[in-house]
Amino acid sequence: MKYGYFDDSKKEYIITNPKTPVKWINYIGTLNFGGFVDHTGGSLLCKGDPSLNRITKYIPQLPCSDIKGETLYIRFKNNGKYKIFSPFYTPTLDNYDLFECHIGLLYSTIISEIYGIRTEVTIFVPINGNEEIRSIKVKNISDKPLDIDIIPVVEYSHFDALKQFNNADWVPQTMQSRIYEEKNGLKTLIQYAFKNRDIQVNYFTSNYSVSSYDSDRKIFLGDNEYGSWAKPLSLLNDDLNNSQANRGDNIGALMHKLGNIKPGEEKRIIVLLGQAVNIKKAGSEIEKYRNEKNVDKALSEISNFWEEFLNKFQVKTPDESMNSMINIHNARQCYITKNWSRYLSLYQLGLGTRGIGFRDSSQDVMGIMPQKPDEAKELIEKLLYVQKIDGSAMHQFNPVTMIGTCGDADEEEDRPKYYGDDHLWIILATGAFLKETGDMDFLKKEIAFYDKGKDNKPIEKGTVLDHLKRAIEFTHDNTGEHGLPLLGFADWNDTVNLRAGAESVFIANLYGIALLEMLDILKYLKDNKTHDKYKLYYEEMKNTLNKVAWDGEWFIRYFDYDGTPVGSSSNTHGQIYTNAQSWSVMSGFAENDKAVTALESVNKKLNTKNGIKLSTPGYDGFDPGKGGVTTYPPGAKENGGIFLHSNPWVMIAETIVGNGDRAFEYYNQINPAAKNDIIDEYECEPYCYAQNILGDEHPQFGLARNSWLSGTSSWVYQAATKYILGIMPVYNGLKIDPCIPKKWDGFYVKREFRGAVYEITVENPDHVSKGIAKVYIEEKEQDNNIIPIFNDNKKHKIKVIMG
Ligand code: GLC
């Protein structure tokens, strides 16, 4: 069954059947104000922080047929009685004649036709806006005049999202709503938690006269709430009850009577849901967006934003779905992931203290480098601020308070309180930023370390370069029995939580890559002394890894606290882990034929038609000695599931050994756009990557979950653009070194880089995967494949002949 189709010319995916296997969502706004909208009009909105300033009540665990956060009712008189329906399908579930949800770039438009009424609702947050706008057009497409009323509805959450769910007395006692009436019938419903009455209010208003309203859910639904969202009893009366909630579950419902609409006639109203200090302060924003012209302008500003964003990197390859992902959907997902980290999605619910992940965001910024290096820099600075004096990092932090936590490590008393990998990722992120921009002064910027003194002021600060060096030294100084880095609570694989003393092959490799990044930086800075020291660190770790971690056909993944290897043929479960193979190749550590042998083992033992599994076989039962990974049944998530984030690393490793056919096969087999025809098995959105797909040990092999916020996005984008297409920023230019399927005749890339446009045509006359025969810049032959920095605001034609 198909639920929709791609329309690349409009940069949209169009859902045509609302009964998708799970809600499919889209993001609007940013963490400053925004959230997600599902394809049946529900919304989860927050301002600044989904945990501490939540606005709408969206409970993903409730059935898809229930209202979540917001909806819209329409009614008209039929034989003297009101016929009530929602053009969003949920919650009235009427049999529409036409349903379309257009998933656009930072907006969604839901169109439906039913009972002779066509409704078109565009939902978005203006750039830098503090409100969600719902622009609603209603058209009479029947052959008789209709009296139409439209009633938008919002259901609020307590601002402290977790409290909403764990106290059903305190929360309702604090929630209140008030009405502000203006001339000409305009009205604004204000909602607040009593504590915030004078500093932070939600508002719900429109640009059309409101005849009546409700803000108490019990009164709106009626009959002590035995009236339901599918049929609110108040909507059977001519007018609502004008309830101003003094307590209870707070909603906003605004009755707009559009009057008699002739056949073919259309009316438009604009509904705003926002937050401000008080109603007065919201006044000018409300006035601005009550004006249709300003709403249309705000929407076209969003489309201009994307035009500019996407233009920085455009490709034409022989593969249409790769083009669609790189040019639109993957690029968009990278930006969304950068904005939201793992904070708020249909699966990551933004409750409690999760916040922004150090490791996650360090990787996310690498996915938006060509488009938004300035925003990447801003986030890198924030991350460096939660790095500790000893070089390790806080695992996550709240972006508003900047208070860090140790993540799950906080919950396990007898385990180390740091993650062995976190701090090293920031070196990769910073290196990518420097190569993209050449902004070497950034290395001199002073940023405080996280540790605070008695007065709660930071104890020490250091330059960005100092921060990076501390990260290296932390890993250098924290190695175990075998000379490999200590695991800490976990490394990238959050769920393998071995006892203190365990060592990680993954961290050894990440350290290796971080050292290579540092060597480039130090060479540029002409700091030979540190350069030579780090070169030695690199060689030492390389030797250790090859000496202790080779299992015969692959690299083992960990040594447990007692020296037992994990991820070895000597284990019954978890014999081979993908990341130990891909990363040993990426770091350049794998000696001789070990790289190719290890990657062959991945292909043989871990690859499936739906992607590469993280490890195999899955652990079959809870084992406190292994931790989180054994809480999943075999085949799920990190326990032998297809954890997509680790797939692009194998693609990258395959390009390093020159296997372009396989790199592309791995790319293609996880492309969500290619899942559009098998959605009933896959279930998640086909227009963005999911985090995980159930592996072949699981009865529901092929089922995806946790879409949108995943490191998969940034890394697949990097694997595709920097390694398969091989367009790689380096300190002195743009290196071109593709590794493509042999059958490709070539491809084209337009990339903006350091103040110029590089129009790159790659030809592959001999049908090779890798290798450059000739490079031309505007017809002039070059002697190497690094295209210089032009910085002249001009277009440059580059031709590369492979061979
Ligand atoms: C989740 C976490 C990420 C971790 C990954 C693998 O995606 O956000 O930090 O690396 O799981 O365990």
Boltz pocket constraint, residues with backbone or C-beta under 6 A from the ligand:
constraints:
  - pocket:
      binder: B
      contacts: [[A, 342], [A, 357], [A, 359], [A, 360], [A, 491], [A, 492], [A, 493], [A, 494], [A, 495], [A, 638], [A, 691], [A, 709], [A, 710], [A, 711]]
      max_distance: 6.0
